[in-house]
Amino acid sequence: MTQSPAGSSGGLLGRVDRALEAVLRWMTTLCLGVLAVLVSALVLVRFFPIIPLDWSDEIVELAFAWMVFMGAAALWRGHEHITIDFIPQALAGTRVGLALDLVLGLLALAFLAVFTWQGWRLTVLAQDTSPMLTLPRPLWYGVLPLSGLVMIGYTVSRMLKAIRPAGRDRREA
């Protein structure tokens, strides 16, 4: 597992962080399992048409959407996304490095705010249902604002963690 972005391994925030990480990772794993089973079944049914699986395409779409965005939030938590980090690593521990971290955090927050807002709008505006299972379409889109809010929370937490030690160092000096 990754280090807690909240910065505390104990306390209420630490427990909430660990619970959220577990939920994100288990949901991602569950969706991946559903995808593996259904896509494998679809391939087999094409060669051996035993039963119709017309409904499974909708579940594959739903599981894929939730897997991608819950997985993205889980990776965001631990800062595990692919990054080009040679400049931040070279500047780590300096004031310029702190400024770079804050600028990158603000840019991420701007992107995530737009992403979350547009995901919310898409979720609210979706009024149709899926053709086979008649599930409401907001089930597909609801993961967008949900994962966006989680990533915003972790970004703010990461930025506060970066600022706090710098503030303490200045008071001690």
C-alpha positions as CSV (number, residue, x, y, z in Angstrom):
1,M,0.0,0.0,0.0
2,T,1.0,3.6,-0.4
3,Q,1.7,6.2,2.2
4,S,-1.4,8.0,3.5
5,P,-1.7,11.5,1.9
6,A,-3.5,12.7,5.0
7,G,-0.2,12.5,6.7
8,S,-1.5,10.8,9.8
9,S,-1.7,7.0,10.2
10,G,-3.9,7.3,13.3
11,G,-6.9,9.3,14.2
12,L,-10.2,9.8,12.4
13,L,-8.8,11.2,9.2
14,G,-6.3,8.3,9.0
15,R,-9.1,5.7,9.4
16,V,-11.3,7.4,6.9
17,D,-8.4,7.5,4.4
18,R,-7.7,3.8,4.9
19,A,-11.4,2.9,4.5
20,L,-11.7,5.0,1.4
21,E,-8.6,3.4,-0.1
22,A,-10.0,0.0,0.6
23,V,-13.3,0.9,-1.0
24,L,-11.7,2.3,-4.1
25,R,-9.4,-0.7,-4.6
26,W,-12.1,-3.3,-3.9
27,M,-14.5,-1.6,-6.3
28,T,-11.8,-1.4,-8.9
29,T,-10.9,-5.1,-8.4
30,L,-14.6,-6.2,-8.4
31,C,-15.2,-4.3,-11.7
32,L,-12.2,-5.9,-13.2
33,G,-13.4,-9.3,-12.2
34,V,-16.9,-8.7,-13.6
35,L,-15.2,-7.5,-16.9
36,A,-13.0,-10.5,-17.1
37,V,-15.9,-13.0,-16.6
38,L,-18.4,-11.2,-18.9
39,V,-15.9,-10.6,-21.7
40,S,-14.7,-14.2,-21.5
41,A,-18.3,-15.4,-21.6
42,L,-19.0,-13.2,-24.6
43,V,-16.1,-14.6,-26.5
44,L,-17.1,-18.2,-25.7
45,V,-20.7,-17.5,-26.6
46,R,-19.6,-16.3,-30.0
47,F,-18.0,-19.6,-30.8
48,F,-20.5,-21.8,-28.9
49,P,-23.9,-20.0,-29.0
50,I,-25.4,-21.7,-25.9
51,I,-27.3,-18.7,-24.4
52,P,-27.9,-15.1,-25.4
53,L,-25.8,-12.5,-23.5
54,D,-27.3,-9.4,-25.1
55,W,-27.7,-7.8,-21.7
56,S,-24.0,-8.2,-20.7
57,D,-22.8,-5.4,-23.0
58,E,-24.5,-2.9,-20.7
59,I,-22.9,-4.4,-17.6
60,V,-19.5,-4.4,-19.3
61,E,-19.9,-0.7,-20.1
62,L,-20.9,0.1,-16.5
63,A,-18.2,-2.0,-14.9
64,F,-15.6,-0.5,-17.3
65,A,-16.6,3.1,-16.4
66,W,-16.5,2.4,-12.7
67,M,-13.2,0.5,-12.9
68,V,-11.5,3.3,-14.8
69,F,-12.6,6.2,-12.6
70,M,-12.5,4.5,-9.2
71,G,-9.0,3.1,-10.2
72,A,-8.0,6.6,-11.2
73,A,-9.0,7.9,-7.8
74,A,-7.2,5.1,-6.0
75,L,-4.0,5.9,-8.0
76,W,-4.4,9.6,-7.4
77,R,-4.5,8.9,-3.6
78,G,-1.0,7.5,-3.6
79,H,0.3,9.8,-6.4
80,E,0.9,6.6,-8.4
81,H,-0.1,8.0,-11.9
82,I,2.6,8.0,-14.5
83,T,4.5,11.3,-14.2
84,I,7.6,12.9,-15.5
85,D,9.1,13.9,-12.2
86,F,12.8,14.6,-12.7
87,I,12.3,18.3,-12.2
88,P,10.2,18.0,-9.0
89,Q,12.7,15.5,-7.7
90,A,15.6,17.7,-8.4
91,L,13.9,20.6,-6.7
92,A,12.6,18.6,-3.7
93,G,13.2,20.3,-0.4
94,T,13.7,23.7,-1.8
95,R,11.4,26.7,-1.9
96,V,11.2,26.5,-5.7
97,G,10.2,22.8,-5.3
98,L,7.5,23.8,-2.9
99,A,6.3,26.5,-5.3
100,L,6.3,24.0,-8.1
101,D,4.3,21.5,-6.0
102,L,1.7,24.2,-5.2
103,V,1.4,25.4,-8.8
104,L,1.0,21.8,-10.0
105,G,-1.6,21.2,-7.3
106,L,-3.5,24.3,-8.3
107,L,-3.5,23.2,-12.0
108,A,-4.7,19.8,-10.9
109,L,-7.4,21.4,-8.8
110,A,-8.5,23.5,-11.8
111,F,-8.7,20.5,-14.0
112,L,-10.5,18.4,-11.4
113,A,-13.0,21.2,-10.7
114,V,-14.0,21.3,-14.4
115,F,-14.0,17.5,-14.6
116,T,-16.2,17.2,-11.5
117,W,-18.6,19.9,-12.5
118,Q,-19.0,18.6,-16.1
119,G,-19.4,15.1,-14.8
120,W,-22.1,16.3,-12.4
121,R,-23.9,18.1,-15.2
122,L,-23.7,15.0,-17.4
123,T,-25.1,12.8,-14.6
124,V,-27.9,15.2,-13.9
125,L,-28.8,15.7,-17.5
126,A,-28.8,12.0,-18.4
127,Q,-32.5,11.1,-18.4
128,D,-32.6,7.9,-20.5
129,T,-32.2,4.3,-19.6
130,S,-30.2,1.5,-20.9
131,P,-32.0,-0.5,-23.7
132,M,-31.8,-4.0,-22.4
133,L,-31.8,-3.8,-18.6
134,T,-33.5,-0.4,-18.4
135,L,-31.0,0.9,-15.8
136,P,-30.9,4.6,-15.4
137,R,-28.0,6.2,-17.3
138,P,-26.8,8.3,-14.4
139,L,-25.4,5.0,-13.0
140,W,-22.8,5.2,-15.8
141,Y,-22.0,8.9,-15.3
142,G,-22.3,9.2,-11.5
143,V,-18.8,7.9,-11.1
144,L,-17.4,11.0,-12.8
145,P,-18.3,13.6,-10.1
146,L,-17.7,11.0,-7.3
147,S,-14.1,10.2,-8.4
148,G,-13.5,13.9,-9.1
149,L,-14.5,14.8,-5.5
150,V,-12.2,12.1,-4.1
151,M,-9.3,13.3,-6.3
152,I,-10.0,17.0,-5.2
153,G,-9.9,15.9,-1.6
154,Y,-6.6,14.1,-2.0
155,T,-5.1,17.0,-3.9
156,V,-6.0,19.5,-1.2
157,S,-4.7,17.1,1.4
158,R,-1.4,16.8,-0.5
159,M,-1.1,20.6,-0.9
160,L,-1.8,21.2,2.8
161,K,0.8,18.5,3.7
162,A,3.4,20.3,1.5
163,I,2.6,23.7,3.1
164,R,2.5,22.7,6.8
165,P,6.2,21.6,7.2
166,A,7.3,24.7,5.4
167,G,5.3,26.9,7.7
168,R,6.7,25.1,10.8
169,D,10.3,25.5,9.5
170,R,9.9,29.2,9.0
171,R,8.6,29.7,12.6
172,E,11.5,27.7,14.0
173,A,14.1,29.6,12.0
